[in-house]
Amino acid sequence: MFKKFQPSTDISGQTSVKSSVQRSLRANVLAQWNINPETLEEFWPKKEPITLVKCREHISIYTLHGEPLFLQHYDGPMLPTLRLLHKYPFVLPKVGVDRGAIRFLLAGAPMMCPGLTSKGGYLPAADAAVPSGKAVAIFAEGKEHAAGIGITKTDTEEMKRVNKDVGVETMHYLGDDLWTLQKL
């Protein structure tokens, strides 16, 4: 999604978000992520206005004082940026890929089920299964911080059972052009 992202050409406009829209965004973030209102207040204070940056391919990036906080593709789930996820790693459910999939992840490729179900991979237990269409943090085997953020294509139990095809569609990863931007 951000493989060849250039702010000078890919941003179509920036607007301040109205307070009523900010309230609904806060409610969406609280509903979709595993956080409480106090944690949300830490990185997005209630009285601080955010800016909507509209980009190509129907991507919306929400920034606070120019720093990207989260993004959304069409009306999909709200995704934190990797910088925010590194500060608050508990925000999203975790999946892990084995060492063989790391180079593909860092190239922006979708994560295949065998890389998630192999010995070095990780999928949550059945009681914490992640449904299809949910945002997840993608961790690489042996690494401390998330290497990417994606959206599940099927639920995690089906990934274990079928063990083929795409398991997680990668949306944002270490080294992409959004990662390299400090401010928008």
Secondary structure as GFF3:
##gff-version 3
##sequence-region A 1 184
A	DSSP	alpha_helix	7	10	.	.	.	ID=ss1
A	DSSP	beta_strand	11	16	.	.	.	ID=ss2
A	DSSP	alpha_helix	19	32	.	.	.	ID=ss3
A	DSSP	alpha_helix	37	43	.	.	.	ID=ss4
A	DSSP	beta_strand	51	55	.	.	.	ID=ss5
A	DSSP	three_ten_helix	56	58	.	.	.	ID=ss6
A	DSSP	beta_strand	59	64	.	.	.	ID=ss7
A	DSSP	beta_strand	67	73	.	.	.	ID=ss8
A	DSSP	beta_strand	79	80	.	.	.	ID=ss9
A	DSSP	alpha_helix	82	87	.	.	.	ID=ss10
A	DSSP	beta_strand	94	97	.	.	.	ID=ss11
A	DSSP	alpha_helix	99	105	.	.	.	ID=ss12
A	DSSP	beta_strand	111	112	.	.	.	ID=ss13
A	DSSP	alpha_helix	113	117	.	.	.	ID=ss14
A	DSSP	three_ten_helix	126	128	.	.	.	ID=ss15
A	DSSP	beta_strand	135	140	.	.	.	ID=ss16
A	DSSP	beta_strand	146	152	.	.	.	ID=ss17
A	DSSP	alpha_helix	156	162	.	.	.	ID=ss18
A	DSSP	beta_strand	166	173	.	.	.	ID=ss19
A	DSSP	alpha_helix	177	180	.	.	.	ID=ss20
###
